[in-house]
């Protein structure tokens, strides 16, 4: 079993830094190649804009628990995670990801709490850095790192948070070509493969 890191350093902070900025802060430079770019990170460079344009549409779809009878998320996950099965299935399918992997990441990041807020400012089920709140203090070469990110209130909406988080993970997977590598960069800095292996262990233990 894993311990929920709801109020610890967010797993998605590094992934957010990579996807959100063209410049890199001193804090991130040790872990991110300065040659990285948004277009390299995302399979579609317009994906960020697409997410913002679809906020209203996505937020009104399926905010409830959905039809649990059709849920493909393993029953071994706690109900706090499985209650978001509709959203997990929708966005994992769109990104060709295993829904149990997304469930494992959610369990590790927030324990299924849609309003989880970390000490570093990451928000929601998949702990995505927003443009406001504590995250607004992160500075990159060209200014605030997360200017183009969604707001806290947007990321507290489960459907949108899962949509955004799965998109970030997919971008990392396209960049690095391996899920373990993608999870390494989605997770916190300076922990090597600890975070990636933790999420993969949860995934493997709950996918049978």
N, C-alpha and C positions, 0 to 999 in steps of 0.2 A: 504494500500500500504506500501511497505517497502522502507527504504532508503538504497541505495547501499553503501557498506562499502569497496569500491575499494581500498582506500588508508589507511584503518584503520587496526587494529589487525586482522590477517587472521583467518577465522573460522576454517581452516584445520590445524592450527599449532599444536594443542594438538593431534589430530588424527595422524598427521605425526610423532610426538614424540613417540607415543605408538607403531606405526607400524615399525618405522625406527630403533629403538635402543634396545640393550639388557641392557644397563645401563641407568640411569636416572639422569638428571641434577638437581641441587638444585632448579631451577625455577620450574621444573615439579613435584618434589617430593610431594608437597602438594596436587596435584590433581590426581596423578597416583599411583596405588598400586605397590610397588616394586616387587611384585610377577608376574606382567604382563610380557608376553614374546611375541615375534613375532609369534611363533607357535600357541599360544593361540589366538592371535588377528586375524590372517588370517585363513580362512577355509583350505587353502592349503599353507604349509610353503614354497613351491617353487614358490608361486605366484609372489613374488618380482622378482625372476630371470626370470620367464616367461614374465613379463612385459618388462623387459629390452631386452630380446631376440626378442620380437615382435615389437620393436619400429619402425623399418623401414617398416614392413608390415602394421602396424596400421596407420602410418602417411601418407601413400599414398592412403588410403581408405577414401573416402567420406569427404574431407575437405570442400566441398561446402555446400549449404543449403539443398540439397537433394530434394526429391519429397514432397513438402509441402501438396499436395493433400492427401497423405497417413500419414501425421503427426498426431500422437496421443497426442502431447503436446497441451494443451488447448489454444485456440485462445485468451484467456484473458491475456496470458503472452505477454509481449512486443516482437516486432520483433527481437530486439537485442538478446533475448533468444531463440525464436522459429527458428531463422536461423540455429541453431545447432541441429535441430530436428532429423536428420538422425543419428548423433552420440549419442544423448541422448537415442533414441529408441534402437539403437544397444546395448549399454552397460547396459542400465537398464534391457533389456530383458535377457542378459547374466547373470545378477546378481539377477533376479527375483525382481526387484524394479519397482515401479510405475514411468513412465517417468515424470509425473507431479511433483513428489517429487524431482527428480533430477533437473528439470527446476526451481523449487522453491529455491533449494539450490544455483544453479548458479545465479539466480536473486539476492539473498541475498549476495552472495560472491563477484561477479564481475559485475553484471548488464549485463552480456553477452560479456564483453570485454576480448578477448583471451589473451591480453598482460598485463592485470591488474597486478600490482606489489605492494604489501603492504609494510608498514614501517618495518614489521618484516621479509620481504623477501619471502613471499608466492607468488606463480605465477599462473596466468591463470584463466580459467573459474571457477574452483572449489577450487582455492587458495591452492595449494599443495606446501609444502616446498621442495625446490630443494637441491642439494648437494653443489651448488656454490652460489656466491653472499653473501648477508647479512646472509643467513641461515648457511653458513659455520662457522660462529662464535659461533653457539650453541654447547656447549661442554657437553658431557655425560661422565660417568665414564671411558668408554673404548675409549674415543676420540670424534671426531666430531659426532654429533647425526645423521647427514644425509648423511654419506659417501656413502650409497647404494642407495640414491635417484636419480631420473633423474636430468638432468641439466635444467637450466632456458630455454635454447633454445628448449629442448624437451617438456617441460611443456607449452610452449607458443603455441604448436600445439594443436588445439582444440580436435581432436579425441583422441590423447594420454592422454591429461589432463582429459577428461571425463572418459576414460577407467581407469586411475589410481585412480581418485577420487571416482568413483563408487566402485572400488575394496576395497579401504580403508573403505568406509561406510559399505560395506557388511561384512568386517572383524569385525568391531565394532558391527554390528547387530548380528553376530554369537556369539560374546563374551558376549554381554549383554542381548540378547534375546528380545529386545524391541527397536522400532525405536526411541522413545523419548530419551531413554538412549543412544543409538548409536549417535544421533545428539548432545546430551549433550557433549560427548567426542570428537566429530568431531569439535565442536566449540571452542571458546576461553575459557581459564581457568577462574575460580573464578567468573563466572556469573550465576552459578546454571543452572536452566532450561531456562533461558531467551532466549538464542540462539536457543535451540531446539524448544521452543514454537513459536518463531518468524518464523522459517522455516515451521513448521507444520501449522501455521496460514496462511502463504502465499499459501501453498499447498492446504489447505482446501478451501480457498477463490477462488482459480483458477482451481478447479477440477470439477466444476459443469457443 
